[in-house]
Amino acid sequence: MKTKALILAAGQGTRMKSNKAKVLHKVFDKALVEYPILAANHIGAKEICIIVGHQAEEVKKALGDQISYALQKEQLGTGHAVMQAIDFIDDDGEVLILYGDTPLITGETLEKMLTFHRTNKNAATVLSAIVDEPTGYGRIVRNENNEFIKIVEQKDASTSEKEIREINGGMYVFEAGLLKYALTKLTNNNVQKEYYLTDTLEILLAQGHKIDAVPAEDANEILGVNSREQLAEVTDIMRRRINAYHMINGVTIVDPANTYIGSSVKIGKDTIIEPGCIIEGNTTIGEGCHIGFHSKIRNSVIGEHVDIEMSVITDSFIDEGTHVGPFAYLRPHSHLGKNIKIGDFVEIKNANIGDGTKVSHLTYIGDADVGKNVNFGCGTVVVNYDGAKKHRTTIEDNAFIGCNTNLIAPVTVEEAAYTAAGSTITKTVPKNSLGIARARQENKEEWVTKKRKK
């Protein structure tokens, strides 16, 4: 069965009080609208259409061209939004309708809704939720046989209907051909002069088609974001959900209330995450690692038994047994081998560091290829930029870089070569040699005494 997905994302979100489109505000490292896209991908919806409106071009730019778009120039209701994508809807198969501001929806829940829809041969299925406080939501009204009758909005509900705890979650799956038919029958004969998607259910019911609703196991999945306060609320729920998942799978999170892990992150068992950590993007952390407090890791691969203390790591790779930090900064395209020591106040960028190398403190390595078992003294700087272009430095296995050495790229320190402390190296240091590049010391006797007399 072919399933397509429509995601409504045209609203302005005035309550956000922002210059940015509401659906582009983020929960962790993903925009709100990315979460329903991922959920739709989970159930095999290969074709997804986003209904855009407010700041349409910005939304398209953020999401790219892997999905299609339909423009809702005027926001005239949910039914009107879906009508803008009528050419996207096939005559057969299924259409899933989601919202760009509901980041808590999961693929598992959509899968259950689809299974329920197909098993019961429904024309349309509503995702509902059972809540303790239904005020403000549309109610799912059923008859004495528990059959779906209608959705009634809060303002139109009778006293008894207001007591109903099953609410409309606003997400649906339709038989595609029947949705197209119902959309042609929609009118805006109401106070708001809008086209409501819920009216399509009444149209199909009147034609004798079967409609039903299935409750989500977790009512939080239907929560939408319309304000900064609600954004914080769903972020908190997402944080608790993700952290619980990792702890169930063998990760120790010392303080879950102060640990922020993105939805795409993978972490091996017996890894310990200390408070204040932010781990996001497509990051993978191996087993038995220790991520010290206030570390930030993004889009990186961390091998097994790696120890990271209070450091920032972005778009990098760290192999097993390596220690990083405290206060280290690994910028994009840093590749660290096994059993390396990267100490305090070390910055690495676009560099390859071989196994067993030690960079203990106060050093910058940029655009370099460093071999195995190299030792960097304190205060080393790889000078990679000449003001116009960046150049690479090569340091071969077992080299020893003395304290306060400047390596002026492009330059090579060959295998087992040394540089003397305080040197500025501008040409190749041959294998097993010592490179010294500093002025001979000269002492001027009584220079200070003479200066003071003047």
Secondary structure as a PSIPRED ss2 file (coil, helix, strand):
# PSIPRED VFORMAT (PSIPRED V4.0)

   1 M C   1.000  0.000  0.000
   2 K C   1.000  0.000  0.000
   3 T E   0.000  0.000  1.000
   4 K E   0.000  0.000  1.000
   5 A E   0.000  0.000  1.000
   6 L E   0.000  0.000  1.000
   7 I E   0.000  0.000  1.000
   8 L E   0.000  0.000  1.000
   9 A E   0.000  0.000  1.000
  10 A C   1.000  0.000  0.000
  11 G C   1.000  0.000  0.000
  12 Q C   1.000  0.000  0.000
  13 G C   1.000  0.000  0.000
  14 T H   0.000  1.000  0.000
  15 R H   0.000  1.000  0.000
  16 M H   0.000  1.000  0.000
  17 K C   1.000  0.000  0.000
  18 S C   1.000  0.000  0.000
  19 N C   1.000  0.000  0.000
  20 K C   1.000  0.000  0.000
  21 A C   1.000  0.000  0.000
  22 K H   0.000  1.000  0.000
  23 V H   0.000  1.000  0.000
  24 L H   0.000  1.000  0.000
  25 H C   1.000  0.000  0.000
  26 K E   0.000  0.000  1.000
  27 V E   0.000  0.000  1.000
  28 F C   1.000  0.000  0.000
  29 D C   1.000  0.000  0.000
  30 K E   0.000  0.000  1.000
  31 A E   0.000  0.000  1.000
  32 L C   1.000  0.000  0.000
  33 V C   1.000  0.000  0.000
  34 E H   0.000  1.000  0.000
  35 Y H   0.000  1.000  0.000
  36 P H   0.000  1.000  0.000
  37 I H   0.000  1.000  0.000
  38 L H   0.000  1.000  0.000
  39 A H   0.000  1.000  0.000
  40 A H   0.000  1.000  0.000
  41 N H   0.000  1.000  0.000
  42 H H   0.000  1.000  0.000
  43 I C   1.000  0.000  0.000
  44 G C   1.000  0.000  0.000
  45 A C   1.000  0.000  0.000
  46 K C   1.000  0.000  0.000
  47 E E   0.000  0.000  1.000
  48 I E   0.000  0.000  1.000
  49 C E   0.000  0.000  1.000
  50 I E   0.000  0.000  1.000
  51 I E   0.000  0.000  1.000
  52 V E   0.000  0.000  1.000
  53 G C   1.000  0.000  0.000
  54 H C   1.000  0.000  0.000
  55 Q C   1.000  0.000  0.000
  56 A H   0.000  1.000  0.000
  57 E H   0.000  1.000  0.000
  58 E H   0.000  1.000  0.000
  59 V H   0.000  1.000  0.000
  60 K H   0.000  1.000  0.000
  61 K H   0.000  1.000  0.000
  62 A H   0.000  1.000  0.000
  63 L H   0.000  1.000  0.000
  64 G C   1.000  0.000  0.000
  65 D C   1.000  0.000  0.000
  66 Q C   1.000  0.000  0.000
  67 I C   1.000  0.000  0.000
  68 S E   0.000  0.000  1.000
  69 Y E   0.000  0.000  1.000
  70 A E   0.000  0.000  1.000
  71 L E   0.000  0.000  1.000
  72 Q C   1.000  0.000  0.000
  73 K C   1.000  0.000  0.000
  74 E C   1.000  0.000  0.000
  75 Q C   1.000  0.000  0.000
  76 L C   1.000  0.000  0.000
  77 G C   1.000  0.000  0.000
  78 T H   0.000  1.000  0.000
  79 G H   0.000  1.000  0.000
  80 H H   0.000  1.000  0.000
  81 A H   0.000  1.000  0.000
  82 V H   0.000  1.000  0.000
  83 M H   0.000  1.000  0.000
  84 Q C   1.000  0.000  0.000
  85 A C   1.000  0.000  0.000
  86 I C   1.000  0.000  0.000
  87 D C   1.000  0.000  0.000
  88 F C   1.000  0.000  0.000
  89 I C   1.000  0.000  0.000
  90 D C   1.000  0.000  0.000
  91 D C   1.000  0.000  0.000
  92 D C   1.000  0.000  0.000
  93 G C   1.000  0.000  0.000
  94 E E   0.000  0.000  1.000
  95 V E   0.000  0.000  1.000
  96 L E   0.000  0.000  1.000
  97 I E   0.000  0.000  1.000
  98 L E   0.000  0.000  1.000
  99 Y E   0.000  0.000  1.000
 100 G C   1.000  0.000  0.000
 101 D C   1.000  0.000  0.000
 102 T C   1.000  0.000  0.000
 103 P C   1.000  0.000  0.000
 104 L C   1.000  0.000  0.000
 105 I C   1.000  0.000  0.000
 106 T C   1.000  0.000  0.000
 107 G H   0.000  1.000  0.000
 108 E H   0.000  1.000  0.000
 109 T H   0.000  1.000  0.000
 110 L H   0.000  1.000  0.000
 111 E H   0.000  1.000  0.000
 112 K H   0.000  1.000  0.000
 113 M H   0.000  1.000  0.000
 114 L H   0.000  1.000  0.000
 115 T H   0.000  1.000  0.000
 116 F H   0.000  1.000  0.000
 117 H H   0.000  1.000  0.000
 118 R H   0.000  1.000  0.000
 119 T H   0.000  1.000  0.000
 120 N C   1.000  0.000  0.000
 121 K C   1.000  0.000  0.000
 122 N C   1.000  0.000  0.000
 123 A C   1.000  0.000  0.000
 124 A E   0.000  0.000  1.000
 125 T E   0.000  0.000  1.000
 126 V E   0.000  0.000  1.000
 127 L E   0.000  0.000  1.000
 128 S E   0.000  0.000  1.000
 129 A E   0.000  0.000  1.000
 130 I E   0.000  0.000  1.000
 131 V C   1.000  0.000  0.000
 132 D C   1.000  0.000  0.000
 133 E C   1.000  0.000  0.000
 134 P C   1.000  0.000  0.000
 135 T C   1.000  0.000  0.000
 136 G C   1.000  0.000  0.000
 137 Y C   1.000  0.000  0.000
 138 G C   1.000  0.000  0.000
 139 R E   0.000  0.000  1.000
 140 I E   0.000  0.000  1.000
 141 V E   0.000  0.000  1.000
 142 R E   0.000  0.000  1.000
 143 N C   1.000  0.000  0.000
 144 E C   1.000  0.000  0.000
 145 N C   1.000  0.000  0.000
 146 N C   1.000  0.000  0.000
 147 E C   1.000  0.000  0.000
 148 F E   0.000  0.000  1.000
 149 I E   0.000  0.000  1.000
 150 K E   0.000  0.000  1.000
 151 I E   0.000  0.000  1.000
 152 V E   0.000  0.000  1.000
 153 E C   1.000  0.000  0.000
 154 Q H   0.000  1.000  0.000
 155 K H   0.000  1.000  0.000
 156 D H   0.000  1.000  0.000
 157 A C   1.000  0.000  0.000
 158 S C   1.000  0.000  0.000
 159 T C   1.000  0.000  0.000
 160 S C   1.000  0.000  0.000
 161 E H   0.000  1.000  0.000
 162 K H   0.000  1.000  0.000
 163 E H   0.000  1.000  0.000
 164 I C   1.000  0.000  0.000
 165 R C   1.000  0.000  0.000
 166 E E   0.000  0.000  1.000
 167 I E   0.000  0.000  1.000
 168 N E   0.000  0.000  1.000
 169 G E   0.000  0.000  1.000
 170 G E   0.000  0.000  1.000
 171 M E   0.000  0.000  1.000
 172 Y E   0.000  0.000  1.000
 173 V E   0.000  0.000  1.000
 174 F E   0.000  0.000  1.000
 175 E E   0.000  0.000  1.000
 176 A H   0.000  1.000  0.000
 177 G H   0.000  1.000  0.000
 178 L H   0.000  1.000  0.000
 179 L H   0.000  1.000  0.000
 180 K H   0.000  1.000  0.000
 181 Y H   0.000  1.000  0.000
 182 A H   0.000  1.000  0.000
 183 L H   0.000  1.000  0.000
 184 T H   0.000  1.000  0.000
 185 K C   1.000  0.000  0.000
 186 L C   1.000  0.000  0.000
 187 T C   1.000  0.000  0.000
 188 N C   1.000  0.000  0.000
 189 N C   1.000  0.000  0.000
 190 N C   1.000  0.000  0.000
 191 V C   1.000  0.000  0.000
 192 Q C   1.000  0.000  0.000
 193 K C   1.000  0.000  0.000
 194 E C   1.000  0.000  0.000
 195 Y C   1.000  0.000  0.000
 196 Y C   1.000  0.000  0.000
 197 L C   1.000  0.000  0.000
 198 T H   0.000  1.000  0.000
 199 D H   0.000  1.000  0.000
 200 T H   0.000  1.000  0.000
 201 L H   0.000  1.000  0.000
 202 E H   0.000  1.000  0.000
 203 I H   0.000  1.000  0.000
 204 L H   0.000  1.000  0.000
 205 L H   0.000  1.000  0.000
 206 A H   0.000  1.000  0.000
 207 Q C   1.000  0.000  0.000
 208 G C   1.000  0.000  0.000
 209 H C   1.000  0.000  0.000
 210 K C   1.000  0.000  0.000
 211 I E   0.000  0.000  1.000
 212 D E   0.000  0.000  1.000
 213 A E   0.000  0.000  1.000
 214 V E   0.000  0.000  1.000
 215 P E   0.000  0.000  1.000
 216 A C   1.000  0.000  0.000
 217 E C   1.000  0.000  0.000
 218 D C   1.000  0.000  0.000
 219 A H   0.000  1.000  0.000
 220 N H   0.000  1.000  0.000
 221 E H   0.000  1.000  0.000
 222 I H   0.000  1.000  0.000
 223 L C   1.000  0.000  0.000
 224 G C   1.000  0.000  0.000
 225 V C   1.000  0.000  0.000
 226 N C   1.000  0.000  0.000
 227 S C   1.000  0.000  0.000
 228 R H   0.000  1.000  0.000
 229 E H   0.000  1.000  0.000
 230 Q H   0.000  1.000  0.000
 231 L H   0.000  1.000  0.000
 232 A H   0.000  1.000  0.000
 233 E H   0.000  1.000  0.000
 234 V H   0.000  1.000  0.000
 235 T H   0.000  1.000  0.000
 236 D H   0.000  1.000  0.000
 237 I H   0.000  1.000  0.000
 238 M H   0.000  1.000  0.000
 239 R H   0.000  1.000  0.000
 240 R H   0.000  1.000  0.000
 241 R H   0.000  1.000  0.000
 242 I H   0.000  1.000  0.000
 243 N H   0.000  1.000  0.000
 244 A H   0.000  1.000  0.000
 245 Y H   0.000  1.000  0.000
 246 H H   0.000  1.000  0.000
 247 M H   0.000  1.000  0.000
 248 I H   0.000  1.000  0.000
 249 N C   1.000  0.000  0.000
 250 G C   1.000  0.000  0.000
 251 V C   1.000  0.000  0.000
 252 T E   0.000  0.000  1.000
 253 I E   0.000  0.000  1.000
 254 V C   1.000  0.000  0.000
 255 D C   1.000  0.000  0.000
 256 P H   0.000  1.000  0.000
 257 A H   0.000  1.000  0.000
 258 N H   0.000  1.000  0.000
 259 T C   1.000  0.000  0.000
 260 Y E   0.000  0.000  1.000
 261 I E   0.000  0.000  1.000
 262 G C   1.000  0.000  0.000
 263 S C   1.000  0.000  0.000
 264 S C   1.000  0.000  0.000
 265 V C   1.000  0.000  0.000
 266 K E   0.000  0.000  1.000
 267 I E   0.000  0.000  1.000
 268 G C   1.000  0.000  0.000
 269 K C   1.000  0.000  0.000
 270 D C   1.000  0.000  0.000
 271 T C   1.000  0.000  0.000
 272 I E   0.000  0.000  1.000
 273 I E   0.000  0.000  1.000
 274 E C   1.000  0.000  0.000
 275 P C   1.000  0.000  0.000
 276 G C   1.000  0.000  0.000
 277 C C   1.000  0.000  0.000
 278 I E   0.000  0.000  1.000
 279 I E   0.000  0.000  1.000
 280 E E   0.000  0.000  1.000
 281 G C   1.000  0.000  0.000
 282 N C   1.000  0.000  0.000
 283 T C   1.000  0.000  0.000
 284 T E   0.000  0.000  1.000
 285 I E   0.000  0.000  1.000
 286 G C   1.000  0.000  0.000
 287 E C   1.000  0.000  0.000
 288 G C   1.000  0.000  0.000
 289 C C   1.000  0.000  0.000
 290 H E   0.000  0.000  1.000
 291 I E   0.000  0.000  1.000
 292 G C   1.000  0.000  0.000
 293 F C   1.000  0.000  0.000
 294 H C   1.000  0.000  0.000
 295 S C   1.000  0.000  0.000
 296 K E   0.000  0.000  1.000
 297 I E   0.000  0.000  1.000
 298 R E   0.000  0.000  1.000
 299 N C   1.000  0.000  0.000
 300 S C   1.000  0.000  0.000
 301 V E   0.000  0.000  1.000
 302 I E   0.000  0.000  1.000
 303 G C   1.000  0.000  0.000
 304 E C   1.000  0.000  0.000
 305 H C   1.000  0.000  0.000
 306 V C   1.000  0.000  0.000
 307 D E   0.000  0.000  1.000
 308 I E   0.000  0.000  1.000
 309 E C   1.000  0.000  0.000
 310 M C   1.000  0.000  0.000
 311 S C   1.000  0.000  0.000
 312 V E   0.000  0.000  1.000
 313 I E   0.000  0.000  1.000
 314 T E   0.000  0.000  1.000
 315 D C   1.000  0.000  0.000
 316 S C   1.000  0.000  0.000
 317 F E   0.000  0.000  1.000
 318 I E   0.000  0.000  1.000
 319 D C   1.000  0.000  0.000
 320 E C   1.000  0.000  0.000
 321 G C   1.000  0.000  0.000
 322 T C   1.000  0.000  0.000
 323 H E   0.000  0.000  1.000
 324 V E   0.000  0.000  1.000
 325 G C   1.000  0.000  0.000
 326 P C   1.000  0.000  0.000
 327 F C   1.000  0.000  0.000
 328 A C   1.000  0.000  0.000
 329 Y E   0.000  0.000  1.000
 330 L E   0.000  0.000  1.000
 331 R C   1.000  0.000  0.000
 332 P C   1.000  0.000  0.000
 333 H C   1.000  0.000  0.000
 334 S C   1.000  0.000  0.000
 335 H E   0.000  0.000  1.000
 336 L E   0.000  0.000  1.000
 337 G C   1.000  0.000  0.000
 338 K C   1.000  0.000  0.000
 339 N C   1.000  0.000  0.000
 340 I C   1.000  0.000  0.000
 341 K E   0.000  0.000  1.000
 342 I E   0.000  0.000  1.000
 343 G E   0.000  0.000  1.000
 344 D E   0.000  0.000  1.000
 345 F E   0.000  0.000  1.000
 346 V E   0.000  0.000  1.000
 347 E E   0.000  0.000  1.000
 348 I E   0.000  0.000  1.000
 349 K E   0.000  0.000  1.000
 350 N C   1.000  0.000  0.000
 351 A C   1.000  0.000  0.000
 352 N E   0.000  0.000  1.000
 353 I E   0.000  0.000  1.000
 354 G C   1.000  0.000  0.000
 355 D C   1.000  0.000  0.000
 356 G C   1.000  0.000  0.000
 357 T C   1.000  0.000  0.000
 358 K E   0.000  0.000  1.000
 359 V E   0.000  0.000  1.000
 360 S E   0.000  0.000  1.000
 361 H E   0.000  0.000  1.000
 362 L E   0.000  0.000  1.000
 363 T E   0.000  0.000  1.000
 364 Y E   0.000  0.000  1.000
 365 I E   0.000  0.000  1.000
 366 G E   0.000  0.000  1.000
 367 D C   1.000  0.000  0.000
 368 A E   0.000  0.000  1.000
 369 D E   0.000  0.000  1.000
 370 V E   0.000  0.000  1.000
 371 G C   1.000  0.000  0.000
 372 K C   1.000  0.000  0.000
 373 N C   1.000  0.000  0.000
 374 V C   1.000  0.000  0.000
 375 N E   0.000  0.000  1.000
 376 F E   0.000  0.000  1.000
 377 G C   1.000  0.000  0.000
 378 C C   1.000  0.000  0.000
 379 G C   1.000  0.000  0.000
 380 T C   1.000  0.000  0.000
 381 V E   0.000  0.000  1.000
 382 V E   0.000  0.000  1.000
 383 V E   0.000  0.000  1.000
 384 N C   1.000  0.000  0.000
 385 Y E   0.000  0.000  1.000
 386 D C   1.000  0.000  0.000
 387 G C   1.000  0.000  0.000
 388 A C   1.000  0.000  0.000
 389 K C   1.000  0.000  0.000
 390 K E   0.000  0.000  1.000
 391 H C   1.000  0.000  0.000
 392 R C   1.000  0.000  0.000
 393 T E   0.000  0.000  1.000
 394 T E   0.000  0.000  1.000
 395 I E   0.000  0.000  1.000
 396 E C   1.000  0.000  0.000
 397 D C   1.000  0.000  0.000
 398 N C   1.000  0.000  0.000
 399 A C   1.000  0.000  0.000
 400 F E   0.000  0.000  1.000
 401 I E   0.000  0.000  1.000
 402 G C   1.000  0.000  0.000
 403 C C   1.000  0.000  0.000
 404 N C   1.000  0.000  0.000
 405 T C   1.000  0.000  0.000
 406 N E   0.000  0.000  1.000
 407 L E   0.000  0.000  1.000
 408 I E   0.000  0.000  1.000
 409 A C   1.000  0.000  0.000
 410 P C   1.000  0.000  0.000
 411 V E   0.000  0.000  1.000
 412 T E   0.000  0.000  1.000
 413 V E   0.000  0.000  1.000
 414 E C   1.000  0.000  0.000
 415 E C   1.000  0.000  0.000
 416 A C   1.000  0.000  0.000
 417 A C   1.000  0.000  0.000
 418 Y E   0.000  0.000  1.000
 419 T E   0.000  0.000  1.000
 420 A C   1.000  0.000  0.000
 421 A C   1.000  0.000  0.000
 422 G C   1.000  0.000  0.000
 423 S C   1.000  0.000  0.000
 424 T E   0.000  0.000  1.000
 425 I E   0.000  0.000  1.000
 426 T C   1.000  0.000  0.000
 427 K C   1.000  0.000  0.000
 428 T C   1.000  0.000  0.000
 429 V E   0.000  0.000  1.000
 430 P C   1.000  0.000  0.000
 431 K C   1.000  0.000  0.000
 432 N C   1.000  0.000  0.000
 433 S C   1.000  0.000  0.000
 434 L E   0.000  0.000  1.000
 435 G E   0.000  0.000  1.000
 436 I C   1.000  0.000  0.000
 437 A C   1.000  0.000  0.000
 438 R C   1.000  0.000  0.000
 439 A C   1.000  0.000  0.000
 440 R C   1.000  0.000  0.000
 441 Q C   1.000  0.000  0.000
 442 E C   1.000  0.000  0.000
 443 N C   1.000  0.000  0.000
 444 K C   1.000  0.000  0.000
 445 E C   1.000  0.000  0.000
 446 E C   1.000  0.000  0.000
 447 W H   0.000  1.000  0.000
 448 V H   0.000  1.000  0.000
 449 T H   0.000  1.000  0.000
 450 K H   0.000  1.000  0.000
 451 K H   0.000  1.000  0.000
 452 R H   0.000  1.000  0.000
 453 K H   0.000  1.000  0.000
 454 K C   1.000  0.000  0.000
